[in-house]
Amino acid sequence: MKTTFIKTNWNLIFKLAFIIMMFIPAALTGQVNFSGNWTFNESKSTINADGPRFEAKSLIVKQQGNDLIIERTQPSFDGNEVKLKGTSIN
Protein backbone atom coordinates (compact mmCIF):
# COMPACT_ATOMS: atom_id res chain seq x y z
CA MET A 1 0.00 0.00 0.00
CA LYS A 2 1.41 3.35 -1.06
CA THR A 3 0.80 6.52 0.97
CA THR A 4 0.85 9.89 -0.78
CA PHE A 5 1.59 13.09 1.11
CA ILE A 6 0.52 16.40 -0.30
CA LYS A 7 3.12 19.05 0.31
CA THR A 8 1.45 22.26 1.39
CA ASN A 9 2.88 25.35 -0.20
CA TRP A 10 2.66 27.74 2.76
CA ASN A 11 4.39 30.50 0.84
CA LEU A 12 1.58 30.56 -1.72
CA ILE A 13 -1.09 30.46 0.99
CA PHE A 14 0.43 33.45 2.81
CA LYS A 15 0.72 35.40 -0.44
CA LEU A 16 -2.95 34.77 -1.29
CA ALA A 17 -4.04 35.72 2.24
CA PHE A 18 -2.03 38.94 2.00
CA ILE A 19 -3.60 39.85 -1.35
CA ILE A 20 -7.10 39.21 -0.01
CA MET A 21 -6.42 41.31 3.09
CA MET A 22 -5.23 44.18 0.88
CA PHE A 23 -8.61 44.39 -0.86
CA ILE A 24 -10.81 44.26 2.26
CA PRO A 25 -10.23 47.92 3.33
CA ALA A 26 -10.78 49.11 -0.24
CA ALA A 27 -14.13 47.32 -0.37
CA LEU A 28 -15.23 48.76 2.96
CA THR A 29 -14.29 52.37 2.19
CA GLY A 30 -16.26 52.33 -1.04
CA GLN A 31 -19.50 52.22 0.95
CA VAL A 32 -19.13 55.49 2.89
CA ASN A 33 -21.69 58.17 2.10
CA PHE A 34 -21.64 61.50 3.96
CA SER A 35 -24.95 62.80 2.58
CA GLY A 36 -27.44 64.10 5.08
CA ASN A 37 -28.96 67.05 6.93
CA TRP A 38 -27.57 68.31 10.22
CA THR A 39 -28.89 71.03 12.54
CA PHE A 40 -27.11 72.75 15.42
CA ASN A 41 -28.13 71.42 18.83
CA GLU A 42 -26.95 73.92 21.45
CA SER A 43 -27.62 71.58 24.38
CA LYS A 44 -25.27 68.91 22.99
CA SER A 45 -22.53 71.30 21.82
CA THR A 46 -19.54 72.87 23.48
CA ILE A 47 -19.86 76.61 22.97
CA ASN A 48 -17.06 79.15 23.33
CA ALA A 49 -17.30 82.05 25.79
CA ASP A 50 -18.74 84.42 23.16
CA GLY A 51 -21.65 82.11 22.39
CA PRO A 52 -22.77 80.62 19.07
CA ARG A 53 -22.70 83.80 17.00
CA PHE A 54 -21.64 82.71 13.54
CA GLU A 55 -21.69 78.92 13.76
CA ALA A 56 -23.70 77.12 11.10
CA LYS A 57 -27.27 76.45 12.20
CA SER A 58 -27.76 73.75 9.58
CA LEU A 59 -25.71 71.77 7.08
CA ILE A 60 -26.93 69.94 4.01
CA VAL A 61 -24.32 67.60 2.56
CA LYS A 62 -24.74 65.88 -0.80
CA GLN A 63 -22.20 63.34 -2.01
CA GLN A 64 -21.85 62.49 -5.68
CA GLY A 65 -18.98 60.05 -6.14
CA ASN A 66 -15.93 61.67 -4.56
CA ASP A 67 -17.45 65.18 -4.64
CA LEU A 68 -19.07 66.76 -1.58
CA ILE A 69 -21.48 69.67 -1.91
CA ILE A 70 -22.00 71.46 1.41
CA GLU A 71 -24.70 74.06 2.01
CA ARG A 72 -24.41 75.99 5.29
CA THR A 73 -27.04 78.22 6.85
CA GLN A 74 -25.64 80.63 9.41
CA PRO A 75 -26.44 84.05 10.87
CA SER A 76 -24.88 87.13 9.27
CA PHE A 77 -23.55 90.28 10.94
CA ASP A 78 -26.95 92.00 10.65
CA GLY A 79 -28.87 89.03 12.13
CA ASN A 80 -30.31 87.67 8.88
CA GLU A 81 -29.57 84.14 7.68
CA VAL A 82 -26.93 83.55 5.02
CA LYS A 83 -26.69 80.43 2.89
CA LEU A 84 -23.23 79.41 1.72
CA LYS A 85 -22.56 76.66 -0.79
CA GLY A 86 -19.21 75.02 -1.36
CA THR A 87 -17.86 72.03 -3.21
CA SER A 88 -15.05 69.77 -2.08
CA ILE A 89 -13.49 67.72 -4.85
CA ASN A 90 -11.27 64.83 -3.93
Backbone atoms as SQL, in Angstrom:
CREATE TABLE atoms (id INTEGER PRIMARY KEY, chain TEXT, resi INTEGER, resn TEXT, atom TEXT, x REAL, y REAL, z REAL);
INSERT INTO atoms VALUES
  (1, 'A', 1, 'MET', 'N', 0.845, -1.174, 0.000),
  (2, 'A', 1, 'MET', 'CA', 0.000, 0.000, 0.000),
  (3, 'A', 1, 'MET', 'C', 0.893, 1.241, 0.000),
  (4, 'A', 2, 'LYS', 'N', 0.598, 2.156, -0.898),
  (5, 'A', 2, 'LYS', 'CA', 1.406, 3.350, -1.064),
  (6, 'A', 2, 'LYS', 'C', 0.680, 4.543, -0.464),
  (7, 'A', 3, 'THR', 'N', 1.377, 5.335, 0.347),
  (8, 'A', 3, 'THR', 'CA', 0.804, 6.516, 0.971),
  (9, 'A', 3, 'THR', 'C', 1.351, 7.742, 0.255),
  (10, 'A', 4, 'THR', 'N', 0.447, 8.674, -0.097),
  (11, 'A', 4, 'THR', 'CA', 0.853, 9.891, -0.784),
  (12, 'A', 4, 'THR', 'C', 0.650, 11.081, 0.152),
  (13, 'A', 5, 'PHE', 'N', 1.682, 11.876, 0.294),
  (14, 'A', 5, 'PHE', 'CA', 1.590, 13.089, 1.108),
  (15, 'A', 5, 'PHE', 'C', 1.530, 14.287, 0.176),
  (16, 'A', 6, 'ILE', 'N', 0.630, 15.167, 0.483),
  (17, 'A', 6, 'ILE', 'CA', 0.517, 16.397, -0.302),
  (18, 'A', 6, 'ILE', 'C', 1.327, 17.466, 0.413),
  (19, 'A', 7, 'LYS', 'N', 2.287, 18.004, -0.271),
  (20, 'A', 7, 'LYS', 'CA', 3.124, 19.047, 0.305),
  (21, 'A', 7, 'LYS', 'C', 2.367, 20.377, 0.211),
  (22, 'A', 8, 'THR', 'N', 2.165, 20.996, 1.345),
  (23, 'A', 8, 'THR', 'CA', 1.452, 22.259, 1.386),
  (24, 'A', 8, 'THR', 'C', 2.423, 23.384, 1.084),
  (25, 'A', 9, 'ASN', 'N', 2.043, 24.222, 0.174),
  (26, 'A', 9, 'ASN', 'CA', 2.877, 25.349, -0.199),
  (27, 'A', 9, 'ASN', 'C', 2.441, 26.558, 0.634),
  (28, 'A', 10, 'TRP', 'N', 3.035, 26.678, 1.840),
  (29, 'A', 10, 'TRP', 'CA', 2.658, 27.743, 2.757),
  (30, 'A', 10, 'TRP', 'C', 2.988, 29.117, 2.197),
  (31, 'A', 11, 'ASN', 'N', 4.015, 29.213, 1.435),
  (32, 'A', 11, 'ASN', 'CA', 4.393, 30.496, 0.844),
  (33, 'A', 11, 'ASN', 'C', 3.267, 31.027, -0.049),
  (34, 'A', 12, 'LEU', 'N', 2.689, 30.161, -0.853),
  (35, 'A', 12, 'LEU', 'CA', 1.585, 30.556, -1.724),
  (36, 'A', 12, 'LEU', 'C', 0.350, 30.919, -0.908),
  (37, 'A', 13, 'ILE', 'N', 0.074, 30.182, 0.144),
  (38, 'A', 13, 'ILE', 'CA', -1.093, 30.456, 0.988),
  (39, 'A', 13, 'ILE', 'C', -0.957, 31.822, 1.654),
  (40, 'A', 14, 'PHE', 'N', 0.224, 32.152, 2.179),
  (41, 'A', 14, 'PHE', 'CA', 0.431, 33.445, 2.811),
  (42, 'A', 14, 'PHE', 'C', 0.325, 34.579, 1.796),
  (43, 'A', 15, 'LYS', 'N', 0.823, 34.367, 0.589),
  (44, 'A', 15, 'LYS', 'CA', 0.719, 35.397, -0.438),
  (45, 'A', 15, 'LYS', 'C', -0.740, 35.662, -0.808),
  (46, 'A', 16, 'LEU', 'N', -1.529, 34.605, -0.962),
  (47, 'A', 16, 'LEU', 'CA', -2.946, 34.770, -1.288),
  (48, 'A', 16, 'LEU', 'C', -3.695, 35.463, -0.151),
  (49, 'A', 17, 'ALA', 'N', -3.392, 35.084, 1.089),
  (50, 'A', 17, 'ALA', 'CA', -4.043, 35.724, 2.238),
  (51, 'A', 17, 'ALA', 'C', -3.701, 37.202, 2.293),
  (52, 'A', 18, 'PHE', 'N', -2.451, 37.542, 2.005),
  (53, 'A', 18, 'PHE', 'CA', -2.030, 38.945, 2.003),
  (54, 'A', 18, 'PHE', 'C', -2.764, 39.736, 0.932),
  (55, 'A', 19, 'ILE', 'N', -2.897, 39.171, -0.248),
  (56, 'A', 19, 'ILE', 'CA', -3.597, 39.854, -1.351),
  (57, 'A', 19, 'ILE', 'C', -5.064, 40.074, -0.995),
  (58, 'A', 20, 'ILE', 'N', -5.690, 39.082, -0.406),
  (59, 'A', 20, 'ILE', 'CA', -7.102, 39.210, -0.013),
  (60, 'A', 20, 'ILE', 'C', -7.254, 40.292, 1.054),
  (61, 'A', 21, 'MET', 'N', -6.343, 40.306, 2.026),
  (62, 'A', 21, 'MET', 'CA', -6.419, 41.308, 3.092),
  (63, 'A', 21, 'MET', 'C', -6.168, 42.720, 2.567),
  (64, 'A', 22, 'MET', 'N', -5.461, 42.862, 1.467),
  (65, 'A', 22, 'MET', 'CA', -5.227, 44.181, 0.880),
  (66, 'A', 22, 'MET', 'C', -6.504, 44.767, 0.289),
  (67, 'A', 23, 'PHE', 'N', -7.400, 43.911, -0.205),
  (68, 'A', 23, 'PHE', 'CA', -8.614, 44.394, -0.858),
  (69, 'A', 23, 'PHE', 'C', -9.773, 44.607, 0.107),
  (70, 'A', 24, 'ILE', 'N', -9.719, 44.093, 1.309),
  (71, 'A', 24, 'ILE', 'CA', -10.814, 44.256, 2.264),
  (72, 'A', 24, 'ILE', 'C', -11.023, 45.724, 2.628),
  (73, 'A', 25, 'PRO', 'N', -9.991, 46.503, 3.019),
  (74, 'A', 25, 'PRO', 'CA', -10.233, 47.922, 3.330),
  (75, 'A', 25, 'PRO', 'C', -10.768, 48.710, 2.135),
  (76, 'A', 26, 'ALA', 'N', -10.304, 48.405, 0.943),
  (77, 'A', 26, 'ALA', 'CA', -10.782, 49.115, -0.242),
  (78, 'A', 26, 'ALA', 'C', -12.270, 48.852, -0.460),
  (79, 'A', 27, 'ALA', 'N', -12.703, 47.648, -0.210),
  (80, 'A', 27, 'ALA', 'CA', -14.126, 47.317, -0.374),
  (81, 'A', 27, 'ALA', 'C', -14.972, 48.008, 0.688),
  (82, 'A', 28, 'LEU', 'N', -14.460, 48.129, 1.897),
  (83, 'A', 28, 'LEU', 'CA', -15.228, 48.764, 2.963),
  (84, 'A', 28, 'LEU', 'C', -15.323, 50.268, 2.795),
  (85, 'A', 29, 'THR', 'N', -14.261, 50.918, 2.335),
  (86, 'A', 29, 'THR', 'CA', -14.288, 52.368, 2.189),
  (87, 'A', 29, 'THR', 'C', -15.142, 52.815, 1.011),
  (88, 'A', 30, 'GLY', 'N', -15.426, 51.969, 0.088),
  (89, 'A', 30, 'GLY', 'CA', -16.261, 52.330, -1.043),
  (90, 'A', 30, 'GLY', 'C', -17.717, 52.518, -0.677),
  (91, 'A', 31, 'GLN', 'N', -18.110, 52.156, 0.545),
  (92, 'A', 31, 'GLN', 'CA', -19.504, 52.217, 0.953),
  (93, 'A', 31, 'GLN', 'C', -19.842, 53.446, 1.793),
  (94, 'A', 32, 'VAL', 'N', -18.896, 54.324, 2.048),
  (95, 'A', 32, 'VAL', 'CA', -19.129, 55.485, 2.894),
  (96, 'A', 32, 'VAL', 'C', -19.874, 56.557, 2.110),
  (97, 'A', 33, 'ASN', 'N', -20.921, 57.098, 2.713),
  (98, 'A', 33, 'ASN', 'CA', -21.687, 58.174, 2.097),
  (99, 'A', 33, 'ASN', 'C', -21.966, 59.216, 3.174),
  (100, 'A', 34, 'PHE', 'N', -21.501, 60.445, 2.976),
  (101, 'A', 34, 'PHE', 'CA', -21.638, 61.501, 3.965),
  (102, 'A', 34, 'PHE', 'C', -22.880, 62.360, 3.758),
  (103, 'A', 35, 'SER', 'N', -23.752, 62.004, 2.850),
  (104, 'A', 35, 'SER', 'CA', -24.949, 62.803, 2.577),
  (105, 'A', 35, 'SER', 'C', -25.862, 62.837, 3.792),
  (106, 'A', 36, 'GLY', 'N', -26.487, 63.993, 3.991),
  (107, 'A', 36, 'GLY', 'CA', -27.443, 64.105, 5.082),
  (108, 'A', 36, 'GLY', 'C', -27.693, 65.541, 5.467),
  (109, 'A', 37, 'ASN', 'N', -28.613, 65.737, 6.410),
  (110, 'A', 37, 'ASN', 'CA', -28.963, 67.052, 6.932),
  (111, 'A', 37, 'ASN', 'C', -28.615, 67.089, 8.412),
  (112, 'A', 38, 'TRP', 'N', -27.934, 68.153, 8.823),
  (113, 'A', 38, 'TRP', 'CA', -27.570, 68.312, 10.222),
  (114, 'A', 38, 'TRP', 'C', -28.033, 69.679, 10.691),
  (115, 'A', 39, 'THR', 'N', -28.512, 69.756, 11.933),
  (116, 'A', 39, 'THR', 'CA', -28.887, 71.026, 12.544),
  (117, 'A', 39, 'THR', 'C', -28.116, 71.190, 13.848),
  (118, 'A', 40, 'PHE', 'N', -27.854, 72.423, 14.214),
  (119, 'A', 40, 'PHE', 'CA', -27.108, 72.750, 15.418),
  (120, 'A', 40, 'PHE', 'C', -27.966, 72.485, 16.647),
  (121, 'A', 41, 'ASN', 'N', -27.442, 71.701, 17.582),
  (122, 'A', 41, 'ASN', 'CA', -28.130, 71.422, 18.833),
  (123, 'A', 41, 'ASN', 'C', -27.294, 72.039, 19.950),
  (124, 'A', 42, 'GLU', 'N', -27.732, 73.171, 20.461),
  (125, 'A', 42, 'GLU', 'CA', -26.954, 73.923, 21.445),
  (126, 'A', 42, 'GLU', 'C', -26.764, 73.140, 22.741),
  (127, 'A', 43, 'SER', 'N', -27.741, 72.323, 23.122),
  (128, 'A', 43, 'SER', 'CA', -27.622, 71.582, 24.383),
  (129, 'A', 43, 'SER', 'C', -26.575, 70.469, 24.321),
  (130, 'A', 44, 'LYS', 'N', -26.251, 69.982, 23.132),
  (131, 'A', 44, 'LYS', 'CA', -25.266, 68.913, 22.994),
  (132, 'A', 44, 'LYS', 'C', -23.918, 69.413, 22.485),
  (133, 'A', 45, 'SER', 'N', -23.747, 70.735, 22.399),
  (134, 'A', 45, 'SER', 'CA', -22.535, 71.300, 21.824),
  (135, 'A', 45, 'SER', 'C', -21.727, 72.045, 22.868),
  (136, 'A', 46, 'THR', 'N', -20.426, 72.065, 22.658),
  (137, 'A', 46, 'THR', 'CA', -19.536, 72.867, 23.484),
  (138, 'A', 46, 'THR', 'C', -19.411, 74.232, 22.816),
  (139, 'A', 47, 'ILE', 'N', -19.804, 75.266, 23.537),
  (140, 'A', 47, 'ILE', 'CA', -19.859, 76.608, 22.966),
  (141, 'A', 47, 'ILE', 'C', -18.758, 77.447, 23.599),
  (142, 'A', 48, 'ASN', 'N', -18.111, 78.277, 22.791),
  (143, 'A', 48, 'ASN', 'CA', -17.058, 79.148, 23.332),
  (144, 'A', 48, 'ASN', 'C', -17.671, 80.240, 24.196),
  (145, 'A', 49, 'ALA', 'N', -16.837, 81.035, 24.851),
  (146, 'A', 49, 'ALA', 'CA', -17.304, 82.052, 25.794),
  (147, 'A', 49, 'ALA', 'C', -18.172, 83.122, 25.138),
  (148, 'A', 50, 'ASP', 'N', -17.965, 83.394, 23.859),
  (149, 'A', 50, 'ASP', 'CA', -18.741, 84.422, 23.159),
  (150, 'A', 50, 'ASP', 'C', -20.121, 83.942, 22.732),
  (151, 'A', 51, 'GLY', 'N', -20.358, 82.654, 22.806),
  (152, 'A', 51, 'GLY', 'CA', -21.647, 82.114, 22.389),
  (153, 'A', 51, 'GLY', 'C', -21.638, 81.721, 20.927),
  (154, 'A', 52, 'PRO', 'N', -22.713, 81.085, 20.474),
  (155, 'A', 52, 'PRO', 'CA', -22.773, 80.619, 19.072),
  (156, 'A', 52, 'PRO', 'C', -23.201, 81.729, 18.127),
  (157, 'A', 53, 'ARG', 'N', -22.308, 82.666, 17.837),
  (158, 'A', 53, 'ARG', 'CA', -22.703, 83.803, 17.003),
  (159, 'A', 53, 'ARG', 'C', -22.771, 83.455, 15.528),
  (160, 'A', 54, 'PHE', 'N', -21.687, 82.915, 14.985),
  (161, 'A', 54, 'PHE', 'CA', -21.640, 82.706, 13.537),
  (162, 'A', 54, 'PHE', 'C', -21.483, 81.240, 13.158),
  (163, 'A', 55, 'GLU', 'N', -21.749, 80.340, 14.098),
  (164, 'A', 55, 'GLU', 'CA', -21.685, 78.919, 13.761),
  (165, 'A', 55, 'GLU', 'C', -22.855, 78.560, 12.839),
  (166, 'A', 56, 'ALA', 'N', -22.643, 77.554, 12.020),
  (167, 'A', 56, 'ALA', 'CA', -23.699, 77.121, 11.102),
  (168, 'A', 56, 'ALA', 'C', -24.871, 76.549, 11.896),
  (169, 'A', 57, 'LYS', 'N', -26.061, 76.970, 11.547),
  (170, 'A', 57, 'LYS', 'CA', -27.267, 76.450, 12.198),
  (171, 'A', 57, 'LYS', 'C', -27.729, 75.159, 11.544),
  (172, 'A', 58, 'SER', 'N', -27.415, 74.996, 10.262),
  (173, 'A', 58, 'SER', 'CA', -27.759, 73.747, 9.582),
  (174, 'A', 58, 'SER', 'C', -26.770, 73.489, 8.454),
  (175, 'A', 59, 'LEU', 'N', -26.568, 72.214, 8.176),
  (176, 'A', 59, 'LEU', 'CA', -25.706, 71.774, 7.079),
  (177, 'A', 59, 'LEU', 'C', -26.471, 70.773, 6.237),
  (178, 'A', 60, 'ILE', 'N', -26.383, 70.925, 4.940),
  (179, 'A', 60, 'ILE', 'CA', -26.927, 69.941, 4.009),
  (180, 'A', 60, 'ILE', 'C', -25.751, 69.455, 3.173),
  (181, 'A', 61, 'VAL', 'N', -25.457, 68.170, 3.266),
  (182, 'A', 61, 'VAL', 'CA', -24.321, 67.597, 2.556),
  (183, 'A', 61, 'VAL', 'C', -24.848, 66.619, 1.515),
  (184, 'A', 62, 'LYS', 'N', -24.383, 66.794, 0.288),
  (185, 'A', 62, 'LYS', 'CA', -24.737, 65.881, -0.801),
  (186, 'A', 62, 'LYS', 'C', -23.446, 65.314, -1.354),
  (187, 'A', 63, 'GLN', 'N', -23.393, 63.992, -1.474),
  (188, 'A', 63, 'GLN', 'CA', -22.204, 63.339, -2.010),
  (189, 'A', 63, 'GLN', 'C', -22.538, 62.721, -3.355),
  (190, 'A', 64, 'GLN', 'N', -21.707, 63.056, -4.340),
  (191, 'A', 64, 'GLN', 'CA', -21.849, 62.490, -5.682),
  (192, 'A', 64, 'GLN', 'C', -20.490, 61.941, -6.068),
  (193, 'A', 65, 'GLY', 'N', -20.292, 60.650, -5.903),
  (194, 'A', 65, 'GLY', 'CA', -18.981, 60.046, -6.138),
  (195, 'A', 65, 'GLY', 'C', -18.005, 60.511, -5.086),
  (196, 'A', 66, 'ASN', 'N', -16.913, 61.132, -5.506),
  (197, 'A', 66, 'ASN', 'CA', -15.930, 61.674, -4.564),
  (198, 'A', 66, 'ASN', 'C', -16.155, 63.145, -4.262),
  (199, 'A', 67, 'ASP', 'N', -17.175, 63.756, -4.837),
  (200, 'A', 67, 'ASP', 'CA', -17.452, 65.176, -4.640),
  (201, 'A', 67, 'ASP', 'C', -18.433, 65.373, -3.492),
  (202, 'A', 68, 'LEU', 'N', -18.155, 66.367, -2.643),
  (203, 'A', 68, 'LEU', 'CA', -19.068, 66.756, -1.575),
  (204, 'A', 68, 'LEU', 'C', -19.570, 68.167, -1.857),
  (205, 'A', 69, 'ILE', 'N', -20.876, 68.350, -1.777),
  (206, 'A', 69, 'ILE', 'CA', -21.483, 69.669, -1.911),
  (207, 'A', 69, 'ILE', 'C', -22.084, 70.004, -0.543),
  (208, 'A', 70, 'ILE', 'N', -21.591, 71.093, 0.061),
  (209, 'A', 70, 'ILE', 'CA', -21.998, 71.457, 1.413),
  (210, 'A', 70, 'ILE', 'C', -22.707, 72.799, 1.378),
  (211, 'A', 71, 'GLU', 'N', -23.931, 72.832, 1.892),
  (212, 'A', 71, 'GLU', 'CA', -24.705, 74.064, 2.007),
  (213, 'A', 71, 'GLU', 'C', -24.854, 74.392, 3.486),
  (214, 'A', 72, 'ARG', 'N', -24.354, 75.556, 3.894),
  (215, 'A', 72, 'ARG', 'CA', -24.408, 75.991, 5.295),
  (216, 'A', 72, 'ARG', 'C', -25.406, 77.132, 5.431),
  (217, 'A', 73, 'THR', 'N', -26.176, 77.113, 6.496),
  (218, 'A', 73, 'THR', 'CA', -27.044, 78.225, 6.846),
  (219, 'A', 73, 'THR', 'C', -26.552, 78.761, 8.180),
  (220, 'A', 74, 'GLN', 'N', -26.176, 80.042, 8.191),
  (221, 'A', 74, 'GLN', 'CA', -25.644, 80.627, 9.411),
  (222, 'A', 74, 'GLN', 'C', -26.084, 82.076, 9.517),
  (223, 'A', 75, 'PRO', 'N', -26.041, 82.642, 10.722),
  (224, 'A', 75, 'PRO', 'CA', -26.436, 84.046, 10.868),
  (225, 'A', 75, 'PRO', 'C', -25.365, 84.982, 10.303),
  (226, 'A', 76, 'SER', 'N', -25.814, 86.127, 9.799),
  (227, 'A', 76, 'SER', 'CA', -24.878, 87.126, 9.266),
  (228, 'A', 76, 'SER', 'C', -24.642, 88.196, 10.331),
  (229, 'A', 77, 'PHE', 'N', -23.841, 89.200, 9.994),
  (230, 'A', 77, 'PHE', 'CA', -23.551, 90.281, 10.936),
  (231, 'A', 77, 'PHE', 'C', -24.795, 91.073, 11.314),
  (232, 'A', 78, 'ASP', 'N', -25.737, 91.218, 10.366),
  (233, 'A', 78, 'ASP', 'CA', -26.945, 92.005, 10.650),
  (234, 'A', 78, 'ASP', 'C', -28.092, 91.176, 11.228),
  (235, 'A', 79, 'GLY', 'N', -27.853, 89.874, 11.494),
  (236, 'A', 79, 'GLY', 'CA', -28.867, 89.034, 12.128),
  (237, 'A', 79, 'GLY', 'C', -29.695, 88.207, 11.159),
  (238, 'A', 80, 'ASN', 'N', -29.593, 88.481, 9.865),
  (239, 'A', 80, 'ASN', 'CA', -30.307, 87.667, 8.882),
  (240, 'A', 80, 'ASN', 'C', -29.566, 86.348, 8.676),
  (241, 'A', 81, 'GLU', 'N', -30.213, 85.419, 7.996),
  (242, 'A', 81, 'GLU', 'CA', -29.569, 84.142, 7.683),
  (243, 'A', 81, 'GLU', 'C', -28.881, 84.219, 6.338),
  (244, 'A', 82, 'VAL', 'N', -27.703, 83.595, 6.243),
  (245, 'A', 82, 'VAL', 'CA', -26.925, 83.549, 5.025),
  (246, 'A', 82, 'VAL', 'C', -26.740, 82.084, 4.648),
  (247, 'A', 83, 'LYS', 'N', -26.934, 81.785, 3.373),
  (248, 'A', 83, 'LYS', 'CA', -26.689, 80.425, 2.888),
  (249, 'A', 83, 'LYS', 'C', -25.429, 80.427, 2.056),
  (250, 'A', 84, 'LEU', 'N', -24.501, 79.544, 2.430),
  (251, 'A', 84, 'LEU', 'CA', -23.226, 79.414, 1.719),
  (252, 'A', 84, 'LEU', 'C', -23.168, 78.027, 1.103),
  (253, 'A', 85, 'LYS', 'N', -22.654, 77.942, -0.099),
  (254, 'A', 85, 'LYS', 'CA', -22.558, 76.662, -0.785),
  (255, 'A', 85, 'LYS', 'C', -21.123, 76.474, -1.251),
  (256, 'A', 86, 'GLY', 'N', -20.565, 75.311, -0.952),
  (257, 'A', 86, 'GLY', 'CA', -19.208, 75.018, -1.355),
  (258, 'A', 86, 'GLY', 'C', -19.094, 73.605, -1.854),
  (259, 'A', 87, 'THR', 'N', -18.086, 73.359, -2.668),
  (260, 'A', 87, 'THR', 'CA', -17.859, 72.031, -3.214),
  (261, 'A', 87, 'THR', 'C', -16.457, 71.589, -2.844),
  (262, 'A', 88, 'SER', 'N', -16.348, 70.369, -2.364),
  (263, 'A', 88, 'SER', 'CA', -15.048, 69.769, -2.076),
  (264, 'A', 88, 'SER', 'C', -14.837, 68.646, -3.056),
  (265, 'A', 89, 'ILE', 'N', -13.782, 68.743, -3.834),
  (266, 'A', 89, 'ILE', 'CA', -13.491, 67.724, -4.845),
  (267, 'A', 89, 'ILE', 'C', -12.249, 66.975, -4.404),
  (268, 'A', 90, 'ASN', 'N', -12.380, 65.671, -4.346),
  (269, 'A', 90, 'ASN', 'CA', -11.267, 64.825, -3.927),
  (270, 'A', 90, 'ASN', 'C', -10.487, 64.335, -5.092);
